């Protein structure tokens, strides 16, 4: 299914499950920066919008409510993702507002949330950096996810290495990480490519490096 169709269904599903202020916030608060993040960063990273919640409501320390740009909730993990724009409202922020902004993040962490922040400029101009940051985070915190447990130890470790580094890997990288000979590393990589978890990143007749395929990226989703 194409991104546009998946995205429309995702928004519609969340709107249908909300009422009142929560629905209004999604309709008005999920703007250009947020939709660009989903299109340019999240979707190319994982090819899935499962477990990702836009404009997610949380309690704040003042007994009120605040809204996260995105919340990813999965397997005991609470990840808040915020997209920060450098607009007049941020440049002209008061000391009181700045203090409130910092307290908000502290409260999230105390409540068990992990927090990742991306600037709008990075989302627009450097989406690959944002993708790698997310993939490395998921590789660290969701390495024991259900799907990963269904594969053997060697494959699990190799997938974790791909997710942590966020770049294509060579047989030499696998040799150093797993402490095996080059012949063994190449065999493992070919087997994982045969399962459609990896795909060539460089080379055609003689493959020099591999990267996670669309199917391989789903191991953290």
GROMACS elastic network, one bead per residue, 0.5 to 0.9 nm:
[ bonds ]
;  ai    aj funct       b0    kb
    1     4     6  0.84344   500
    1     5     6  0.66440   500
    1     6     6  0.65265   500
    2     5     6  0.55430   500
    2     6     6  0.63369   500
    2     7     6  0.86323   500
    3     6     6  0.50671   500
    3     7     6  0.58695   500
    3     8     6  0.84838   500
    3    39     6  0.74766   500
    3    43     6  0.75996   500
    3    47     6  0.84154   500
    4     7     6  0.51355   500
    4     8     6  0.61505   500
    4     9     6  0.86346   500
    4    39     6  0.86295   500
    5     8     6  0.52264   500
    5     9     6  0.62136   500
    5    10     6  0.85202   500
    6     9     6  0.52435   500
    6    10     6  0.60446   500
    6    11     6  0.87228   500
    6    48     6  0.83878   500
    6    49     6  0.78871   500
    7    10     6  0.50182   500
    7    11     6  0.62500   500
    7    12     6  0.85417   500
    7    35     6  0.88396   500
    7    38     6  0.82894   500
    7    39     6  0.83860   500
    7    49     6  0.78801   500
    8    11     6  0.53195   500
    8    12     6  0.60897   500
    8    13     6  0.85204   500
    9    12     6  0.50430   500
    9    13     6  0.59601   500
    9    14     6  0.86460   500
   10    13     6  0.51856   500
   10    14     6  0.64111   500
   10    15     6  0.86958   500
   10    49     6  0.71941   500
   10    50     6  0.86057   500
   11    14     6  0.52812   500
   11    15     6  0.61398   500
   11    16     6  0.86093   500
   11    26     6  0.85306   500
   11    54     6  0.80485   500
   12    15     6  0.50722   500
   12    16     6  0.60868   500
   12    17     6  0.87321   500
   13    16     6  0.52170   500
   13    17     6  0.65092   500
   14    17     6  0.52216   500
   14    18     6  0.65586   500
   14    23     6  0.83000   500
   14    26     6  0.83840   500
   14    53     6  0.76404   500
   14    54     6  0.78861   500
   15    18     6  0.53485   500
   15    19     6  0.78086   500
   15    22     6  0.85877   500
   15    23     6  0.58165   500
   15    24     6  0.88647   500
   15    26     6  0.71847   500
   15    27     6  0.79210   500
   16    19     6  0.79082   500
   16    23     6  0.82543   500
   17    23     6  0.82741   500
   18    21     6  0.83982   500
   18    22     6  0.58617   500
   18    23     6  0.50158   500
   18    24     6  0.87602   500
   18    26     6  0.88828   500
   19    22     6  0.58295   500
   19    24     6  0.77374   500
   20    23     6  0.55109   500
   20    24     6  0.62816   500
   20    25     6  0.86610   500
   21    25     6  0.58848   500
   21    26     6  0.85415   500
   22    25     6  0.51915   500
   22    26     6  0.64294   500
   22    27     6  0.88228   500
   22    55     6  0.79858   500
   22    56     6  0.81110   500
   22    57     6  0.71392   500
   22    67     6  0.88303   500
   23    26     6  0.52324   500
   23    27     6  0.63099   500
   23    28     6  0.87162   500
   24    27     6  0.51072   500
   24    28     6  0.60814   500
   24    29     6  0.79424   500
   25    28     6  0.52371   500
   25    29     6  0.51118   500
   25    30     6  0.74711   500
   25    55     6  0.67836   500
   25    67     6  0.81371   500
   26    29     6  0.53211   500
   26    30     6  0.54406   500
   26    31     6  0.88643   500
   26    54     6  0.69888   500
   26    55     6  0.56089   500
   26    56     6  0.84560   500
   27    30     6  0.62294   500
   27    31     6  0.83625   500
   28    31     6  0.69735   500
   29    34     6  0.86993   500
   29    55     6  0.69681   500
   29    67     6  0.89930   500
   29    69     6  0.81981   500
   30    33     6  0.79354   500
   30    34     6  0.58043   500
   30    35     6  0.69835   500
   30    54     6  0.71781   500
   30    55     6  0.66820   500
   30    69     6  0.74653   500
   31    34     6  0.55001   500
   31    35     6  0.61984   500
   31    36     6  0.85438   500
   32    35     6  0.52494   500
   32    36     6  0.59647   500
   32    37     6  0.85570   500
   33    36     6  0.51432   500
   33    37     6  0.62416   500
   33    38     6  0.88744   500
   33    83     6  0.70628   500
   33    84     6  0.86255   500
   33    85     6  0.80333   500
   33   120     6  0.63112   500
   33   123     6  0.80119   500
   33   124     6  0.84754   500
   34    37     6  0.51032   500
   34    38     6  0.64904   500
   34    39     6  0.87931   500
   34    54     6  0.84237   500
   34    69     6  0.70692   500
   34    70     6  0.84003   500
   34    82     6  0.88073   500
   34    83     6  0.69020   500
   34   120     6  0.87872   500
   35    38     6  0.51653   500
   35    39     6  0.62397   500
   35    40     6  0.85737   500
   36    39     6  0.50689   500
   36    40     6  0.57889   500
   36    41     6  0.77326   500
   36   120     6  0.88730   500
   36   123     6  0.72770   500
   36   124     6  0.74078   500
   37    40     6  0.53799   500
   37    41     6  0.51644   500
   37    42     6  0.64227   500
   37    43     6  0.84754   500
   37    83     6  0.79633   500
   37   120     6  0.82886   500
   37   123     6  0.59432   500
   37   124     6  0.79776   500
   37   127     6  0.81898   500
   38    41     6  0.56755   500
   38    43     6  0.57695   500
   38    44     6  0.85574   500
   38    49     6  0.85018   500
   39    42     6  0.65080   500
   39    43     6  0.56146   500
   39    44     6  0.73274   500
   40    43     6  0.66546   500
   40    44     6  0.64720   500
   40    45     6  0.86856   500
   40   123     6  0.71084   500
   40   124     6  0.76976   500
   40   127     6  0.60975   500
   40   128     6  0.84858   500
   40   131     6  0.84841   500
   41    44     6  0.58015   500
   41    45     6  0.61944   500
   41    46     6  0.89412   500
   41   123     6  0.69152   500
   41   127     6  0.55864   500
   41   128     6  0.72170   500
   41   129     6  0.88599   500
   41   130     6  0.62441   500
   41   131     6  0.52901   500
   41   134     6  0.85921   500
   42    45     6  0.51570   500
   42    46     6  0.63255   500
   42    47     6  0.75738   500
   42    48     6  0.80512   500
   42    49     6  0.78746   500
   42   130     6  0.85395   500
   42   131     6  0.67967   500
   42   134     6  0.79981   500
   43    46     6  0.54901   500
   43    48     6  0.61151   500
   43    49     6  0.70808   500
   44    47     6  0.57078   500
   44    48     6  0.86760   500
   44   131     6  0.75302   500
   44   214     6  0.86766   500
   45    48     6  0.85082   500
   45   128     6  0.89197   500
   45   131     6  0.55423   500
   45   132     6  0.78591   500
   45   134     6  0.76179   500
   45   135     6  0.67756   500
   45   214     6  0.86132   500
   45   217     6  0.71440   500
   46    49     6  0.78994   500
   46   135     6  0.82297   500
   46   214     6  0.73021   500
   46   215     6  0.89072   500
   46   216     6  0.89969   500
   46   217     6  0.54609   500
   46   218     6  0.59329   500
   46   219     6  0.88636   500
   46   220     6  0.78994   500
   46   221     6  0.68113   500
   47   214     6  0.67953   500
   47   215     6  0.86977   500
   47   217     6  0.76563   500
   47   218     6  0.72993   500
   47   221     6  0.87819   500
   48    51     6  0.88193   500
   48    52     6  0.88346   500
   48   218     6  0.76936   500
   48   221     6  0.71883   500
   49    52     6  0.55823   500
   49    53     6  0.84425   500
   49   221     6  0.86510   500
   50    53     6  0.84302   500
   50    72     6  0.86546   500
   50   221     6  0.72333   500
   51    71     6  0.81103   500
   51    72     6  0.55926   500
   51    73     6  0.55933   500
   51    74     6  0.62913   500
   51   221     6  0.81537   500
   52    70     6  0.67465   500
   52    71     6  0.57965   500
   52    73     6  0.67936   500
   52    74     6  0.88345   500
   53    56     6  0.59592   500
   53    68     6  0.89535   500
   53    69     6  0.83759   500
   53    70     6  0.54731   500
   53    71     6  0.50186   500
   53    72     6  0.62143   500
   53    73     6  0.79482   500
   54    67     6  0.89066   500
   54    68     6  0.74674   500
   54    69     6  0.58407   500
   54    71     6  0.65675   500
   54    72     6  0.89416   500
   55    67     6  0.54073   500
   55    68     6  0.52162   500
   55    70     6  0.56750   500
   55    71     6  0.76690   500
   56    66     6  0.81526   500
   56    67     6  0.51837   500
   56    68     6  0.50307   500
   56    69     6  0.66764   500
   56    70     6  0.61299   500
   56    71     6  0.60019   500
   56    80     6  0.89221   500
   57    65     6  0.64844   500
   57    66     6  0.57617   500
   57    68     6  0.65098   500
   58    64     6  0.85385   500
   58    65     6  0.56310   500
   58    66     6  0.54324   500
   58    67     6  0.61238   500
   58    68     6  0.74661   500
   58   108     6  0.87377   500
   59    62     6  0.81674   500
   59    63     6  0.63972   500
   59    64     6  0.57936   500
   59    66     6  0.62264   500
   59    67     6  0.86823   500
   60    63     6  0.56156   500
   60    64     6  0.54559   500
   60    65     6  0.54553   500
   60    66     6  0.61742   500
   60   104     6  0.71748   500
   60   107     6  0.72419   500
   60   108     6  0.82397   500
   61    64     6  0.72240   500
   61    65     6  0.87465   500
   61   103     6  0.85139   500
   61   104     6  0.78048   500
   61   107     6  0.68967   500
   62    65     6  0.81852   500
   66   104     6  0.87432   500
   67    70     6  0.84081   500
   68    71     6  0.65195   500
   68    80     6  0.65125   500
   68    81     6  0.70634   500
   68    82     6  0.65977   500
   69    80     6  0.76039   500
   69    81     6  0.61984   500
   69    82     6  0.52283   500
   69    83     6  0.67939   500
   70    79     6  0.81777   500
   70    80     6  0.58776   500
   70    81     6  0.50567   500
   70    82     6  0.65584   500
   70    83     6  0.87593   500
   71    78     6  0.70267   500
   71    79     6  0.56126   500
   71    81     6  0.62238   500
   71    82     6  0.89039   500
   72    77     6  0.75754   500
   72    78     6  0.60440   500
   72    79     6  0.50049   500
   72    80     6  0.65380   500
   72    81     6  0.78667   500
   73    76     6  0.70952   500
   73    77     6  0.56261   500
   73    79     6  0.64776   500
   73    80     6  0.88366   500
   74    77     6  0.51711   500
   74    78     6  0.69583   500
   74    79     6  0.86930   500
   74   142     6  0.85612   500
   74   221     6  0.85908   500
   75    78     6  0.86456   500
   75   142     6  0.78088   500
   75   145     6  0.72151   500
   75   146     6  0.86693   500
   77   112     6  0.84627   500
   77   113     6  0.76099   500
   77   114     6  0.79088   500
   77   141     6  0.76721   500
   77   142     6  0.80267   500
   78   112     6  0.68391   500
   78   114     6  0.60524   500
   78   115     6  0.85623   500
   79   112     6  0.89319   500
   79   113     6  0.55922   500
   79   115     6  0.57781   500
   79   116     6  0.74501   500
   80   108     6  0.82691   500
   80   113     6  0.65061   500
   80   114     6  0.60365   500
   80   116     6  0.62855   500
   80   117     6  0.82986   500
   81   114     6  0.85694   500
   81   115     6  0.59941   500
   81   117     6  0.57852   500
   81   118     6  0.76993   500
   82   115     6  0.77410   500
   82   116     6  0.64688   500
   82   118     6  0.63118   500
   82   119     6  0.83175   500
   83   116     6  0.88556   500
   83   117     6  0.59898   500
   83   118     6  0.50273   500
   83   119     6  0.55124   500
   83   120     6  0.60255   500
   83   123     6  0.82373   500
   84    90     6  0.89713   500
   84   117     6  0.70545   500
   84   118     6  0.61189   500
   84   120     6  0.57393   500
   84   121     6  0.87124   500
   85    90     6  0.77058   500
   85   118     6  0.88224   500
   85   119     6  0.58436   500
   85   120     6  0.50845   500
   85   121     6  0.74965   500
   86    89     6  0.80113   500
   86    90     6  0.60461   500
   86    91     6  0.70108   500
   86   119     6  0.77856   500
   86   120     6  0.76322   500
   86   121     6  0.84176   500
   87    90     6  0.54680   500
   87    91     6  0.63556   500
   87    92     6  0.86704   500
   88    91     6  0.50325   500
   88    92     6  0.58742   500
   88    93     6  0.82572   500
   89    92     6  0.54095   500
   89    93     6  0.59822   500
   90    93     6  0.51468   500
   90    94     6  0.89158   500
   90    98     6  0.89128   500
   93    96     6  0.81926   500
   93    97     6  0.60615   500
   93    98     6  0.63494   500
   94    97     6  0.50938   500
   94    98     6  0.60732   500
   94    99     6  0.85613   500
   95    98     6  0.50109   500
   95    99     6  0.61373   500
   95   100     6  0.85849   500
   96    99     6  0.51306   500
   96   100     6  0.62153   500
   96   101     6  0.86089   500
   97   101     6  0.60901   500
   97   102     6  0.87371   500
   98   102     6  0.63911   500
   98   103     6  0.86794   500
   99   102     6  0.52433   500
   99   103     6  0.61744   500
   99   104     6  0.85801   500
  100   103     6  0.50582   500
  100   104     6  0.60787   500
  100   105     6  0.89065   500
  101   104     6  0.52525   500
  101   105     6  0.68751   500
  102   105     6  0.54440   500
  102   106     6  0.64498   500
  102   107     6  0.87790   500
  103   107     6  0.60432   500
  103   108     6  0.85749   500
  104   107     6  0.52165   500
  104   108     6  0.63686   500
  104   109     6  0.88761   500
  105   108     6  0.51021   500
  105   109     6  0.63884   500
  105   110     6  0.87089   500
  105   115     6  0.76376   500
  106   109     6  0.52084   500
  106   110     6  0.62103   500
  106   111     6  0.86218   500
  107   110     6  0.50255   500
  107   111     6  0.61224   500
  107   112     6  0.87693   500
  107   113     6  0.87140   500
  108   111     6  0.50749   500
  108   112     6  0.65471   500
  108   113     6  0.53093   500
  108   114     6  0.76324   500
  108   115     6  0.78201   500
  109   112     6  0.51668   500
  109   114     6  0.61117   500
  109   115     6  0.73097   500
  110   113     6  0.71921   500
  116   133     6  0.88159   500
  116   134     6  0.83880   500
  118   121     6  0.82956   500
  118   122     6  0.65537   500
  118   123     6  0.68586   500
  118   130     6  0.71821   500
  119   122     6  0.52529   500
  119   123     6  0.63994   500
  119   124     6  0.87074   500
  120   123     6  0.50419   500
  120   124     6  0.61376   500
  120   125     6  0.84009   500
  121   124     6  0.51329   500
  121   125     6  0.56701   500
  121   126     6  0.73568   500
  122   125     6  0.51542   500
  122   127     6  0.61043   500
  122   128     6  0.88012   500
  122   129     6  0.75558   500
  122   130     6  0.70744   500
  123   126     6  0.57563   500
  123   128     6  0.84252   500
  123   129     6  0.84347   500
  123   130     6  0.66614   500
  124   127     6  0.61854   500
  125   128     6  0.87918   500
  126   129     6  0.55955   500
  126   130     6  0.69093   500
  127   130     6  0.50817   500
  127   131     6  0.61494   500
  127   132     6  0.86700   500
  128   132     6  0.61327   500
  128   133     6  0.85498   500
  129   132     6  0.52266   500
  129   133     6  0.62349   500
  129   134     6  0.87655   500
  130   133     6  0.51253   500
  130   134     6  0.63081   500
  130   135     6  0.86474   500
  131   134     6  0.52507   500
  131   135     6  0.61260   500
  131   136     6  0.85660   500
  131   166     6  0.80541   500
  132   135     6  0.50581   500
  132   136     6  0.59867   500
  132   137     6  0.84278   500
  132   163     6  0.80284   500
  132   164     6  0.83668   500
  132   165     6  0.77196   500
  132   167     6  0.76933   500
  133   136     6  0.52708   500
  133   137     6  0.61574   500
  133   138     6  0.86818   500
  133   164     6  0.87522   500
  133   166     6  0.75803   500
  134   137     6  0.50544   500
  134   138     6  0.61470   500
  134   139     6  0.85057   500
  134   163     6  0.89095   500
  134   166     6  0.88563   500
  135   138     6  0.51221   500
  135   139     6  0.60220   500
  135   140     6  0.86271   500
  135   162     6  0.87000   500
  135   163     6  0.52998   500
  135   164     6  0.68598   500
  135   165     6  0.84122   500
  135   166     6  0.62786   500
  135   217     6  0.85349   500
  135   220     6  0.85066   500
  136   139     6  0.50189   500
  136   140     6  0.62940   500
  136   141     6  0.87389   500
  136   160     6  0.86310   500
  136   161     6  0.89295   500
  136   162     6  0.83037   500
  136   165     6  0.63987   500
  136   166     6  0.60726   500
  137   140     6  0.52598   500
  137   141     6  0.61831   500
  137   142     6  0.81100   500
  137   163     6  0.79584   500
  137   164     6  0.72485   500
  138   141     6  0.52356   500
  138   142     6  0.52259   500
  138   143     6  0.70782   500
  138   163     6  0.72002   500
  138   164     6  0.81252   500
  138   220     6  0.63324   500
  138   221     6  0.86851   500
  139   142     6  0.56954   500
  139   143     6  0.51748   500
  139   144     6  0.89096   500
  139   159     6  0.81267   500
  139   160     6  0.54453   500
  139   161     6  0.78168   500
  139   162     6  0.80945   500
  139   164     6  0.54791   500
  139   220     6  0.69826   500
  140   143     6  0.57256   500
  140   144     6  0.89000   500
  140   160     6  0.74951   500
  140   163     6  0.78638   500
  140   164     6  0.66823   500
  141   144     6  0.77713   500
  141   145     6  0.87815   500
  142   145     6  0.52259   500
  142   146     6  0.89730   500
  142   148     6  0.87744   500
  142   219     6  0.89987   500
  142   220     6  0.60915   500
  142   221     6  0.86383   500
  143   148     6  0.68093   500
  143   149     6  0.86173   500
  143   156     6  0.80553   500
  143   157     6  0.88911   500
  143   159     6  0.86906   500
  143   160     6  0.63884   500
  143   163     6  0.89537   500
  143   219     6  0.85640   500
  143   220     6  0.70365   500
  144   147     6  0.82138   500
  144   148     6  0.61204   500
  144   149     6  0.62455   500
  144   156     6  0.88689   500
  144   220     6  0.87637   500
  145   148     6  0.53947   500
  145   149     6  0.63528   500
  145   219     6  0.76349   500
  145   220     6  0.65886   500
  145   221     6  0.83326   500
  146   149     6  0.52835   500
  146   150     6  0.68115   500
  146   219     6  0.83557   500
  146   220     6  0.86690   500
  147   150     6  0.53573   500
  147   151     6  0.74478   500
  147   218     6  0.84360   500
  147   219     6  0.56361   500
  147   220     6  0.75076   500
  147   221     6  0.83552   500
  148   151     6  0.57665   500
  148   152     6  0.83834   500
  148   155     6  0.86850   500
  148   156     6  0.61357   500
  148   159     6  0.85215   500
  148   219     6  0.57970   500
  148   220     6  0.74562   500
  149   152     6  0.74447   500
  149   153     6  0.84790   500
  149   156     6  0.75771   500
  150   156     6  0.88630   500
  151   154     6  0.83540   500
  151   155     6  0.63745   500
  151   156     6  0.62784   500
  152   155     6  0.55464   500
  152   156     6  0.60911   500
  152   157     6  0.87266   500
  153   156     6  0.50596   500
  153   157     6  0.61821   500
  153   158     6  0.86872   500
  154   157     6  0.52366   500
  154   158     6  0.62806   500
  154   159     6  0.86963   500
  154   178     6  0.84384   500
  154   188     6  0.81533   500
  155   158     6  0.51546   500
  155   159     6  0.61590   500
  155   160     6  0.85635   500
  155   188     6  0.77830   500
  155   189     6  0.88917   500
  155   192     6  0.74621   500
  156   159     6  0.52573   500
  156   160     6  0.61839   500
  156   161     6  0.86677   500
  157   160     6  0.50681   500
  157   161     6  0.62082   500
  157   162     6  0.87858   500
  157   178     6  0.83445   500
  158   161     6  0.50314   500
  158   162     6  0.63723   500
  158   163     6  0.87282   500
  158   174     6  0.73315   500
  158   177     6  0.86945   500
  158   178     6  0.84811   500
  158   188     6  0.89208   500
  158   189     6  0.86555   500
  159   162     6  0.51132   500
  159   163     6  0.62616   500
  159   164     6  0.86394   500
  159   197     6  0.87468   500
  159   212     6  0.78617   500
  159   216     6  0.76914   500
  159   217     6  0.87177   500
  159   219     6  0.82324   500
  160   163     6  0.50616   500
  160   164     6  0.60414   500
  160   165     6  0.85750   500
  161   164     6  0.51337   500
  161   165     6  0.60991   500
  161   166     6  0.82577   500
  161   169     6  0.86571   500
  161   174     6  0.85123   500
  161   177     6  0.82630   500
  162   165     6  0.54433   500
  162   166     6  0.57722   500
  162   167     6  0.65594   500
  162   168     6  0.71252   500
  162   169     6  0.70177   500
  162   211     6  0.73562   500
  162   212     6  0.69742   500
  163   166     6  0.52218   500
  163   167     6  0.79706   500
  163   212     6  0.84029   500
  163   217     6  0.82948   500
  163   220     6  0.88884   500
  164   167     6  0.85710   500
  165   168     6  0.82180   500
  165   169     6  0.85614   500
  166   211     6  0.89322   500
  167   210     6  0.88932   500
  167   211     6  0.68808   500
  167   212     6  0.87010   500
  168   200     6  0.87009   500
  168   201     6  0.64009   500
  168   202     6  0.86713   500
  168   209     6  0.60876   500
  168   210     6  0.52793   500
  168   212     6  0.75996   500
  169   172     6  0.79438   500
  169   173     6  0.59411   500
  169   174     6  0.74179   500
  169   201     6  0.84706   500
  169   208     6  0.86417   500
  169   209     6  0.53208   500
  169   210     6  0.54535   500
  169   211     6  0.64680   500
  170   173     6  0.51964   500
  170   174     6  0.67257   500
  170   175     6  0.87800   500
  170   185     6  0.88429   500
  170   186     6  0.86138   500
  170   189     6  0.89576   500
  170   207     6  0.89469   500
  170   208     6  0.61634   500
  170   210     6  0.63934   500
  171   174     6  0.51027   500
  171   175     6  0.61565   500
  171   176     6  0.87795   500
  171   182     6  0.61888   500
  171   183     6  0.83862   500
  171   184     6  0.87041   500
  171   185     6  0.53349   500
  171   186     6  0.55730   500
  171   189     6  0.75010   500
  171   208     6  0.77166   500
  171   209     6  0.70235   500
  171   210     6  0.85559   500
  172   176     6  0.62979   500
  172   177     6  0.86094   500
  172   181     6  0.87480   500
  172   182     6  0.65523   500
  172   185     6  0.76237   500
  172   186     6  0.88543   500
  173   176     6  0.53568   500
  173   177     6  0.62167   500
  173   178     6  0.85298   500
  173   185     6  0.87256   500
  174   177     6  0.51020   500
  174   178     6  0.57570   500
  174   179     6  0.76320   500
  174   180     6  0.77048   500
  174   182     6  0.81524   500
  174   185     6  0.58344   500
  174   186     6  0.85198   500
  174   189     6  0.87421   500
  175   178     6  0.54389   500
  175   179     6  0.51114   500
  175   181     6  0.59023   500
  175   182     6  0.59577   500
  175   184     6  0.81154   500
  175   185     6  0.59346   500
  176   179     6  0.51560   500
  176   180     6  0.72394   500
  176   181     6  0.88853   500
  177   180     6  0.81984   500
  178   181     6  0.89896   500
  178   185     6  0.83588   500
  180   183     6  0.82813   500
  180   184     6  0.63950   500
  180   185     6  0.66918   500
  181   184     6  0.54076   500
  181   185     6  0.64277   500
  181   186     6  0.88343   500
  182   185     6  0.50723   500
  182   186     6  0.61578   500
  182   187     6  0.85831   500
  183   186     6  0.52795   500
  183   187     6  0.62719   500
  183   188     6  0.88369   500
  184   187     6  0.50636   500
  184   188     6  0.63133   500
  184   189     6  0.87219   500
  185   188     6  0.52240   500
  185   189     6  0.62712   500
  185   190     6  0.86565   500
  186   189     6  0.51568   500
  186   190     6  0.61076   500
  186   191     6  0.85871   500
  187   190     6  0.51985   500
  187   191     6  0.61916   500
  187   192     6  0.87074   500
  188   191     6  0.51472   500
  188   192     6  0.62764   500
  188   193     6  0.86119   500
  189   192     6  0.51651   500
  189   193     6  0.61262   500
  189   194     6  0.86124   500
  189   198     6  0.74996   500
  189   210     6  0.76627   500
  190   194     6  0.61325   500
  190   195     6  0.87278   500
  190   198     6  0.83175   500
  191   194     6  0.50257   500
  191   195     6  0.65133   500
  191   196     6  0.88886   500
  191   198     6  0.89831   500
  192   195     6  0.50614   500
  192   196     6  0.64987   500
  192   197     6  0.55206   500
  192   198     6  0.58581   500
  192   199     6  0.86825   500
  193   197     6  0.55617   500
  193   199     6  0.57168   500
  193   200     6  0.80573   500
  193   210     6  0.83881   500
  193   212     6  0.89889   500
  193   213     6  0.85650   500
  194   197     6  0.75884   500
  194   198     6  0.79015   500
  194   199     6  0.88673   500
  195   198     6  0.76480   500
  196   199     6  0.69502   500
  196   212     6  0.88498   500
  196   213     6  0.67296   500
  196   214     6  0.83945   500
  196   215     6  0.65175   500
  196   216     6  0.72122   500
  197   211     6  0.87114   500
  197   212     6  0.61135   500
  197   213     6  0.53727   500
  197   214     6  0.74484   500
  197   215     6  0.54500   500
  197   217     6  0.77928   500
  198   210     6  0.62335   500
  198   211     6  0.55727   500
  198   214     6  0.83288   500
  198   215     6  0.80134   500
  198   216     6  0.63030   500
  199   209     6  0.86916   500
  199   210     6  0.55162   500
  199   211     6  0.55443   500
  199   212     6  0.62704   500
  199   213     6  0.55030   500
  200   203     6  0.69153   500
  200   204     6  0.75374   500
  200   207     6  0.62371   500
  200   208     6  0.77173   500
  200   209     6  0.60871   500
  200   211     6  0.62672   500
  200   212     6  0.87601   500
  200   213     6  0.88369   500
  201   204     6  0.89660   500
  201   207     6  0.77351   500
  201   208     6  0.75526   500
  201   209     6  0.53649   500
  201   211     6  0.55957   500
  201   212     6  0.89367   500
  202   206     6  0.85757   500
  202   207     6  0.59397   500
  202   208     6  0.53867   500
  202   209     6  0.53178   500
  202   210     6  0.70190   500
  203   206     6  0.54811   500
  203   208     6  0.55166   500
  203   209     6  0.73944   500
  204   207     6  0.55428   500
  204   208     6  0.84238   500
  207   210     6  0.75987   500
  210   213     6  0.89218   500
  211   216     6  0.89101   500
  212   215     6  0.76958   500
  212   216     6  0.52163   500
  212   217     6  0.60442   500
  213   217     6  0.62420   500
  213   218     6  0.88486   500
  214   217     6  0.53340   500
  214   218     6  0.68172   500
  215   218     6  0.54317   500
  215   219     6  0.75157   500
  216   219     6  0.57822   500
  216   220     6  0.85601   500
  217   220     6  0.64756   500
  217   221     6  0.74681   500
